[in-house]
Amino acid sequence: GINAEYMGNARFLPGKAQHTNSYYAKCMLGGIISCGVTHTAVCPLDVVKCNMQVAPQKYKGLVPGLKLVAAEEGLGTKGIWKGWLPTFLGYSAQGLCKFGFYEIFKDLYMNLAGEHLACTQTGAIWLAASASAEFFADIALCPMEMLKVKVQTSPAGTFPTQFGVALAKMSAERATNRFPFGSVVPLWSRQIPYTMAKFYFFERIVNLFYSRVFTQPKNTYNKATQLSITFASGYLAGIICAIVSHPADSLVSLGGKAQNAGKSFGQIASETGFLNLCTKGLGTRIIMIGTLTGLQWWIYDTFKTVMGMGTTGGVMHCHCPQCEPAGAAKPAH
């Protein structure tokens, strides 16, 4: 978070953790733990959500969907937990880039913007940094995401659920399924707006909490309070994210459907209808993404706190010449 005087290099601001390469490496590790663990933990919800998008007439809701998958395919890694390993590997790689590269790009763009713009245009910097990070994160995620969707949405017995076998089959059929990077464009269209919303609204909401509700200096609040603010901000940002990115998410799931093989995403969209793309499975996804985003930020900030790096975000203090003589704490514009 940009919560210190901005002097010279954004990587080495006074009064906060120095952004050395080891700091960035810790952020990457925090991202791996944060995304890998949370996405894997909600794998059963993901199995149902993907199937609700692909076969809404069969999977009518979260609870009935869970019961149906459990009844038909069991409670193990061939049933409700199918696709857990590509989920873990894919989202760990994504988390490394998403959080680690975000910190790198945020500092890079602050330095490019210069002292005054870095303090007045923080919103634009958050958006640019998160979009840049996610561009690379999706390339890292794509092969495992394609494998996960295929494993999770193929009717029982039609596609292997074991990781090695499934990967080999996916690879062998790459002429028709466009593996490993065939879904990268719809992934970008789903994840880049989602991540921009996730980081922007998170930073903005944290900023509002510290400037309007918890108005004492941030370091006077204990770690538990700071991490609660992190979780609440993450959850609220997650709800906004789910709504913003849902149509593209539906398209990614529908793209994995056998009868949609070879169709363009435009064609699938017009056949499904815009309202269906926006609403089918949205309630489930709000619960899933809200919880997920809250937990991700909480795990990430807990890891940063344990490593002595402090939590993300806060009130901005600007002491650049154009903002003086006031230089008082103010919310980022």
Sequence and secondary structure as in RCSB ss.txt:
>XXXX:A:sequence
GINAEYMGNARFLPGKAQHTNSYYAKCMLGGIISCGVTHTAVCPLDVVKCNMQVAPQKYKGLVPGLKLVAAEEGL
GTKGIWKGWLPTFLGYSAQGLCKFGFYEIFKDLYMNLAGEHLACTQTGAIWLAASASAEFFADIALCPMEMLKVK
VQTSPAGTFPTQFGVALAKMSAERATNRFPFGSVVPLWSRQIPYTMAKFYFFERIVNLFYSRVFTQPKNTYNKAT
QLSITFASGYLAGIICAIVSHPADSLVSLGGKAQNAGKSFGQIASETGFLNLCTKGLGTRIIMIGTLTGLQWWIY
DTFKTVMGMGTTGGVMHCHCPQCEPAGAAKPAH
>XXXX:A:secstr
   S   S GGG TTS    HHHHHHHHHHHHHHHHHHHHHTHHHHHHHHHHHH TTT  SHHHHHHHHHHHH S
STTTTTTTHHHHHHHHHHHHIIIIIIHHHHHHHHHHHH HHHHHH HHHHHHHHHHHHHHHHHHHHHHHHHHHHH
HHHS TTSS  SHHHHHHHHHHTHHHH TTTTTHHHHHHHHHHHHHHHHHHHHHHHHHIIIIIS S GGGS HHH
HHHHHHHHHHHHHHHHHHHHHHHHHHHHHHTSGGGTT  HHHHHHHH HHHHHHTTHHHHHHHHHHHHHHHHHHH
HHHHHHTT   S   EE   TTTTTT  EE   
